């Protein structure tokens, strides 16, 4: 089981063996430490809690929790389900509290899924939010080119939940699957992922592999 916490740097491109340019995303893997191991007997499921980064002010309970892993501070804490796969993919020993991991956990060609929060876009109309084509540009259309149109007659006199209308767009957690690691720069703690990942530059990402 492979997993990591990273921050999005930027998008770029790489040339493959055929000379074709492919879009890639650079992700900096923050060196992270195992802070807690959850078991099915005690917690009802198996997972590994990890922490990365640092910040100035921590609550006393969090300080005590991190002390078990010999950490003074942590900016991010995330949990990864392991489904009984205690042994690391690179042959290292079992998980242990205080164990430190980095980008070297991954290899070129690994398939991963990346979770993050997409950019918030505020209140948007149906054309941008749901892809409605809008009204015709001619034939009498006036000041209504991007309006949603009729939402139909309603039996109960209310708008049914889930009706596609204008509203707040973005700012939600999204997971992109089947991304390939194009390259691993272990000395710089960088992963080069094919395609795009959610979020703005500097946003936190959760990377999960097999």
C-alpha positions, 0 to 999 in steps of 0.5 A: 500500500502506497500513500503520501501527502503532497502539495501541487506545484504547477503543470508542465509537459513532458515528451514521450518516446514518440516525441509527443508532448503530454501534460503533467503536474508536478507534486511536492511530496511533504515528508510525513510521519506515521502518528497513529495506527488504527486496527480493526479490533480497537477502532473497527477498521484498519488505517494509518494516520500520518502528519506532515509540515509544521505550524506555530500554534498547536493545541495541548491535546494535539501536542500530546498526540504528536509526542508519541511519534516524536514530533514537535509540530504538524500542519496537516494530518490525514488518514489512509485506509490500508485494508490489511496491507501492513507491508510496504510495497518496497519491502520495508518493515511493517508500519510503526508510529514514528516511521518517516516516509517520502517520495521514494515510496513511489516508482515510475509507472505506478498508477495512483489516485489523487484527492483534493479540493477543486478551485472555488468559482463562486455563484455560476449560471447553468451554462458554466456549471452544468454545460447548458447550451443556452437559448438561440442567438437569434430568432427573437432571443433578447437578454436571455441567451444564458438563462436556464429556461423553464424547469417544468411544471411541478406537482409538489409546488417546490423545486425538487432537490438536485434540479440543475440550476445556478449555484455555488460551483467548486470548492468540493473534494474531488478524486481523480483516478488512474493517473500514472507517475511519469517520473519520481525525483526522490532527491527533490521529493517530487512526483511527476503525474500525468494529466491534471489534479484538483486544486490551485497551486499550493493546495494539499493533495492525498495520493494513494497507490496500490 
